[in-house]
């Protein structure tokens, strides 16, 4: 008898993934527009955001979506985000330089992984693979700029962090919408069979 995999957990993870991506976009816009006012609390905000995003990514890895594309690298990256978020929350007042370096490198790493996701999506025949590719290139470029910290001004660095958060949020949102497919009556990876063994009569 074939069993149908419940889509509830995957739907919850996808919804959470999209919600966190939108929150990243909103936070990025706020940092970009209100950079001067955001400097005092940026460490705590980004620390909490990283921890939440990391938890969602780890959950995504174990959700087993249909194509196995969007979340295939999210276990290690999610754990890394949780670790960075905890470090930032422990010492939020002196986190600017640390944030720029680590967040920039993290975004570049995520962008490179999403490049691989885009190429895999192309092999799967997904028509929107090119969108993931473009978003990954843009996010990677922004992450590189943030990591190299071209200025020491806290206000300008906050603007750059805002742009990086926005690009990362858009990238993850694009991946969630383009590469995570939920269908009804999805079959499990292993088909379970129930059968009866009848005794042989001589």
N, C-alpha and C positions, 0 to 999 in steps of 0.2 A: 504494500500500500504506500503510495507516495504522500509525503507530508509537505505541507506548505509552510514556508518560513514566515513568521510574523514580521510585518513591516513596521510595527509600532516603534521599536527601538531605533531603527534606521531613520524613520521619519522625525523622531525626537532629536537625534543627532544632527540631521540636516537642518532642522529648524534652529537649533542652538548654534550651529555653524554660521548660518546666515545672520542670525541675531548678533553674534559677536562680531562678524565682519562689518555689519552696519554700524555697530557701536564704535569700532575702530575708525570707520570713516567719519562718524560724527566727532569723535575725539580729535581726529586729525584736523578737521575743519576748525574746531574750537581753538586748538593750539595755534593754527595758522592765523586766525583772525584776531585772537586775544592773547598773543604771545607774551606780552609784558605782564599781564595779570595772572597768567598760568604758571609762571616760573616757580612760585612758592609751593604749589601742590602737584607739580608735574610728576615728581618721583612716586608719590603714593598712587596717583591715578594710573600711571603706566604699570606700576608693580601689580596692582589689582587686575588690570586688564590682561597682563601677561599670564597671570595664574589662571584666570578664567578661560582665556583662549587655549592655554596648554591643556586644561582639563577637557575641553571640548574636542581638541585634536586627538587626545588619547582615546576618548570615547569613540571618535570617528574611526580610528584604526580598528577597533574591535566590533564595529557595526556590520562589517561584511556587506558593503553595497554591491550592486549588481556587476558593475564593470571593474571594481577594485582599482580605480584610478585616483580618485580625489584624496583618499586617506592613506595611500599605500606607504608613505614615508612619515606619517604623522605621529607614530609612537615615540621615536627618539626626539623628534622636533618638539612635540608636546611636552615631554619630560624636561627638555632643555628650557623651554619657556617658563615652566613652573619653577624651576631652579632659579632662573634669572629674576623672575618676579619676586620670589621670596628674598633674594639677596637685596633687591632694590627696596623692598618694604622694611627690611631690617635697618637700612641706613638711607632713608629717602632724601635727606637734606644735602648729601654730597654725592648724588647719583648722576649728575648731568654728564660728566665726562665718561663715566662707566656706561651710562645708557647709550650715548652716541656710538661708542665703539661696539658694544655687544649687540645693541639693537640693529645697527647697520650691518654687522656680520650675519646676524640671524636672518635679516630680511634678504640679504644676498644668498645665503644658503637655501632659504625657502624658495627664492626665485629660481635657483638652479634646479631644485627638485621639481618645481612646477614646469620648468622647461622639459624635463623628462616626461612629466605627466602629459604635456601637450603632444609630444611625439608619440607616446603610447595611445593617446586619444585619436591621433591621426590613423594609426594602425587599426584601431577599432572601427574607424569609419565615422567618427563623430564629426558633424559638419562645423562645429564651433571650436575645433582644436586650435585654430589660428588665433582666436580671441585670447585663449589661455596663454599662448605663446607671446603675444604682444604685451599683455599685462605683466607677464613674468619678466620680460626684458625691461619694461619701464620700472617695475619695483626693484629689480636688481640694480639698475643705474642709480636710483634714488638711495638705496641702501649703501651703495659705495660712497656716495657723496657724504652721507651722514657719518659713516665710519671714519672717513679721512678728516672730518671736522675742519673745514676750510676757514673757520673763524673762531675766536674765543668769546664772542659776545653771547651771553646767555639768552638774550631775546632772539637773536638770529638762529641760534642752535635750537631753540624751542620751535621756531617756524619750520626748520628742517625736520625736526622730529614729527611735527604735525603733517608735513608732506609725506614722510615715510610711513606714518600710521595710516594715512589716507590711501596710499598706493598699496600697502599690504592688505588693508581691508577690502579694497576693490578687487585685488588679485584673488583673495580667498572667496569672495562673493561670486566672482566669475567662475571659479572652479566648482563651487557648490552647485551653482545653477546649471552649468554646462556638463559636468561630468558625473554628477550623482543622480542616478535614475532609480525611482521607486516604482515598482509595478506590483499589481495584485497577483496573488498566486505564484509568488517567486519560489522556485524550488531550492532546497538546501544543496550544499556542495556535495554531500553524500546522500544518495537515495537509499532510504531505509526500507527494507522489505520485511513483511511479516508472512511467514509461511508455516505450514504444518508438515511434520514428517510422519507419514503413515507407516505403521508397522507392516512388514512384509509377511504375508501368510504363505506358509509352505503347503 
